[in-house]
Amino acid sequence: MTPDTRRGRAHLIIRADRCKGCDWCVTYCPEGNLRIGGETNPQGYHPVELVDPERCTGCGQCALVCPDICIEVYRAERPTKDES
């Protein structure tokens, strides 16, 4: 699967209640667009947060490396020739 490399064409859902702040997604995000947040979740961990939704390319690296399956990546559909 090839990601849509145009920025702002993806939507991330981060399950902060399940995140233990392991930092893997932060390390592997090629855009440097994730960080460990300042708030704590019910388990006492600092979950990850998206810095700027417009910078997300939808590559999915964060979801692939997350050991607790806390991140879902949804990519916007590319316009067809008729929609361009």
Sequence and secondary structure as in RCSB ss.txt:
>XXXX:A:sequence
MTPDTRRGRAHLIIRADRCKGCDWCVTYCPEGNLRIGGETNPQGYHPVELVDPERCTGCGQCALVCPDICIEVYR
AERPTKDES
>XXXX:A:secstr
     STT EEEEE TTT     HHHHH TT  EEE SS  TTS   EEES GGG     HHHHH TT  EEEEE
     TTT 
